């Protein structure tokens, strides 16, 4: 999971937006500021040109091993297209005719209900802690559709005012990391659901005015406890 905010993205200019929800996959590459080599490798894998080069590498190797056939190999686009098709459609993704068998409609609805409940809980706590009394916040969860590699999930909190992607605090990022993907709905489980449903971007909206007085009081008490602990 890549929690997208100005403090976690090296190319923060890519976070500029004109409308909601802001999409990233297939449009712009977000380079992580932190997250370790695993996240970096997964982001690189999302770049098409690198996948194509890796898939076609055997042709380059063959041209080096058998230089007499190099011209013939280079002028054989059909086998190259077949390899790209097999890698992109059959290997990395689930074929369309097999997607529906991954999960039935009732299971999809149960998973989405749980996702919405968790997203609303997260947005409620963020709005209460920030004292946001009006406007709409969106938890936007966008996943790559590649199946046989570790899932890549972009999670951001987007506000209609602006519009903008909120600059999340470490505590808010921790809240998302600890809450959003837990059994029975994990990150891999959401990928399975999205592939079966054919939708890879989930936008859960929350009206800040719906935050209860109890939630706002709890947020204030939490801040007071944090201050006391620091002292």
C-alpha positions as CSV (number, residue, x, y, z in Angstrom):
1,X,0.0,0.0,0.0
2,X,1.3,3.4,-1.0
3,X,-0.3,6.2,1.0
4,X,-0.2,9.2,-1.2
5,X,0.5,12.6,0.3
6,X,3.1,15.3,-0.2
7,X,5.4,13.8,2.5
8,X,5.5,10.3,0.9
9,X,5.9,11.3,-2.8
10,X,9.2,12.5,-4.3
11,X,7.5,14.2,-7.4
12,X,4.9,16.0,-5.4
13,X,4.0,18.1,-8.4
14,X,2.2,15.0,-9.7
15,X,-0.4,15.4,-6.9
16,X,-2.0,18.5,-8.5
17,X,-5.6,17.9,-9.4
18,X,-8.5,19.5,-11.2
19,X,-11.3,17.1,-10.4
20,X,-12.2,14.2,-8.2
21,X,-11.2,11.5,-7.9
22,X,-7.5,12.0,-8.9
23,X,-6.3,9.0,-10.7
24,X,-2.7,7.9,-11.0
25,X,-2.3,4.5,-12.6
26,X,-1.6,4.7,-16.3
27,X,-1.4,8.5,-16.1
28,X,1.6,9.4,-13.9
29,X,4.2,7.5,-12.0
30,X,4.5,8.4,-8.3
31,X,8.0,7.9,-6.9
32,X,7.9,7.0,-3.2
33,X,9.9,9.0,-0.7
34,X,10.0,6.0,1.7
35,X,8.8,2.4,1.7
36,X,11.9,0.4,0.9
37,X,13.1,-1.3,-2.3
38,X,10.1,-3.5,-2.5
39,X,7.7,-0.6,-3.1
40,X,10.2,0.9,-5.6
41,X,10.4,-2.3,-7.6
42,X,6.6,-2.6,-7.6
43,X,6.2,1.0,-8.9
44,X,8.9,0.4,-11.6
45,X,7.0,-2.8,-12.6
46,X,3.9,-0.6,-13.2
47,X,5.8,1.3,-16.0
48,X,4.9,-0.3,-19.3
49,X,8.1,0.3,-21.1
50,X,10.1,-1.6,-18.5
51,X,7.7,-4.6,-18.6
52,X,7.9,-4.6,-22.4
53,X,11.7,-4.5,-22.4
54,X,11.8,-7.4,-19.9
55,X,9.4,-9.5,-21.9
56,X,11.4,-8.9,-25.1
57,X,14.8,-9.5,-23.5
58,X,15.0,-13.1,-24.8
59,X,14.9,-11.8,-28.4
60,X,17.9,-9.5,-27.7
61,X,19.7,-12.4,-26.0
62,X,19.0,-14.6,-29.0
63,X,20.3,-11.9,-31.4
64,X,23.6,-11.8,-29.4
65,X,24.0,-15.6,-29.2
66,X,23.2,-16.1,-32.9
67,X,24.4,-12.9,-34.6
68,X,23.9,-14.4,-38.1
69,X,20.1,-14.4,-37.4
70,X,20.0,-11.0,-35.7
71,X,18.4,-9.2,-38.6
72,X,15.8,-11.9,-39.0
73,X,15.0,-11.8,-35.3
74,X,14.7,-8.0,-35.3
75,X,12.4,-8.2,-38.3
76,X,10.0,-10.6,-36.7
77,X,7.4,-8.4,-35.0
78,X,4.6,-11.1,-34.9
79,X,6.4,-13.4,-32.4
80,X,7.3,-10.3,-30.3
81,X,3.6,-9.2,-30.2
82,X,2.6,-12.7,-29.2
83,X,5.1,-12.7,-26.3
84,X,3.8,-9.3,-25.2
85,X,0.2,-10.5,-25.3
86,X,1.0,-13.6,-23.4
87,X,2.9,-11.7,-20.7
88,X,0.5,-8.8,-20.3
89,X,-2.8,-10.5,-20.7
90,X,-2.4,-14.1,-19.8
91,X,0.5,-14.0,-17.3
92,X,0.2,-10.7,-15.4
93,X,-3.6,-10.4,-15.6
94,X,-6.7,-12.6,-15.3
95,X,-8.3,-13.2,-18.6
96,X,-11.8,-11.7,-18.9
97,X,-13.5,-15.0,-19.2
98,X,-12.1,-16.1,-15.8
99,X,-12.7,-13.0,-13.7
100,X,-16.2,-13.6,-12.7
101,X,-15.3,-17.0,-11.2
102,X,-12.9,-15.3,-8.7
103,X,-15.8,-14.1,-6.4
104,X,-19.6,-14.1,-6.5
105,X,-21.7,-11.0,-6.4
106,X,-22.8,-11.4,-2.8
107,X,-19.2,-11.8,-1.6
108,X,-18.2,-8.7,-3.6
109,X,-21.0,-6.7,-1.9
110,X,-20.0,-7.8,1.5
111,X,-16.4,-6.8,0.8
112,X,-17.4,-3.4,-0.5
113,X,-19.6,-2.8,2.5
114,X,-16.7,-3.6,4.8
115,X,-14.4,-1.3,2.8
116,X,-16.9,1.5,3.0
117,X,-17.3,1.1,6.7
118,X,-13.6,1.2,7.3
119,X,-13.2,4.2,5.0
120,X,-15.9,6.2,6.7
121,X,-14.4,5.4,10.1
122,X,-11.0,6.7,8.9
123,X,-12.5,9.9,7.4
124,X,-14.6,10.5,10.5
125,X,-11.5,10.4,12.7
126,X,-9.5,12.6,10.3
127,X,-12.3,15.2,10.0
128,X,-12.9,15.2,13.8
129,X,-9.2,15.6,14.6
130,X,-8.8,18.4,12.2
131,X,-12.0,20.2,13.2
132,X,-13.4,20.0,9.7
133,X,-17.1,20.9,10.0
134,X,-18.2,21.2,6.4
135,X,-17.2,19.9,2.9
136,X,-16.7,16.4,1.6
137,X,-13.7,14.2,2.1
138,X,-13.0,11.2,-0.2
139,X,-10.9,8.2,0.6
140,X,-9.7,7.1,-2.9
141,X,-8.3,3.6,-3.2
142,X,-6.8,2.8,-6.6
143,X,-5.3,-0.6,-7.4
144,X,-3.2,-2.0,-10.3
145,X,-5.0,-4.7,-12.2
146,X,-1.9,-6.9,-12.4
147,X,-2.7,-10.2,-10.7
148,X,0.3,-12.4,-10.4
149,X,2.6,-9.9,-8.7
150,X,2.3,-8.2,-5.3
151,X,-0.6,-5.7,-5.3
152,X,0.0,-2.0,-5.7
153,X,-2.6,0.2,-4.0
154,X,-2.6,4.0,-4.0
155,X,-4.6,5.4,-1.1
156,X,-5.2,9.1,-0.7
157,X,-7.5,11.4,1.1
158,X,-8.9,14.0,-1.4
159,X,-11.0,17.0,-0.5
160,X,-13.5,18.7,-2.8
161,X,-12.4,22.1,-1.5
162,X,-9.6,23.1,-3.8
163,X,-9.8,20.3,-4.9
164,X,-6.7,18.9,-3.3
165,X,-5.0,15.8,-1.9
166,X,-4.7,16.3,1.9
167,X,-1.2,16.4,3.4
168,X,-1.6,13.7,6.0
169,X,0.2,13.7,9.3
170,X,2.2,10.6,10.5
171,X,-0.7,9.8,12.8
172,X,-3.2,9.9,10.0
173,X,-1.0,7.7,7.8
174,X,-0.7,5.3,10.7
175,X,-4.5,5.2,11.1
176,X,-4.9,4.2,7.4
177,X,-2.1,1.7,7.6
178,X,-3.5,0.0,10.7
179,X,-7.2,0.2,9.8
180,X,-7.9,-0.1,6.0
181,X,-6.6,-3.6,5.2
182,X,-7.1,-6.1,8.0
183,X,-8.7,-9.6,7.8
184,X,-11.1,-10.5,6.4
185,X,-10.5,-7.8,3.8
186,X,-6.8,-7.6,3.1
187,X,-5.0,-5.7,0.3
188,X,-4.8,-8.9,-1.7
189,X,-8.4,-9.6,-1.0
190,X,-9.5,-6.3,-2.4
191,X,-7.4,-7.0,-5.5
192,X,-9.3,-10.2,-6.0
193,X,-12.6,-8.4,-5.5
194,X,-11.7,-5.6,-7.9
195,X,-10.5,-8.0,-10.6
196,X,-13.8,-10.0,-10.3
197,X,-15.8,-6.8,-10.4
198,X,-13.8,-5.1,-13.1
199,X,-13.4,-1.9,-11.2
200,X,-10.1,-0.8,-9.8
201,X,-10.8,2.6,-8.3
202,X,-13.0,2.9,-5.2
203,X,-14.0,6.4,-4.1
204,X,-15.7,6.6,-0.7
205,X,-17.1,10.1,0.1
206,X,-17.9,11.4,3.5
207,X,-19.7,14.6,4.5
208,X,-17.7,16.3,7.3
209,X,-20.9,17.7,8.8
210,X,-21.9,14.1,9.7
211,X,-19.1,13.9,12.4
212,X,-20.9,13.5,15.7
213,X,-20.1,15.7,18.7
214,X,-18.9,12.5,20.5
215,X,-16.3,11.9,17.8
216,X,-15.1,15.5,17.9
217,X,-14.8,15.3,21.7
218,X,-12.9,12.0,21.5
219,X,-10.5,13.6,19.0
220,X,-9.9,16.6,21.4
221,X,-9.3,14.2,24.3
222,X,-6.9,12.3,22.1
223,X,-5.0,15.4,21.3
224,X,-4.9,16.4,25.0
225,X,-3.5,12.9,25.9
226,X,-0.8,13.2,23.2
227,X,0.3,16.6,24.6
228,X,0.4,15.2,28.2
229,X,2.5,12.3,27.0
230,X,5.0,14.5,25.3
231,X,5.4,16.6,28.4
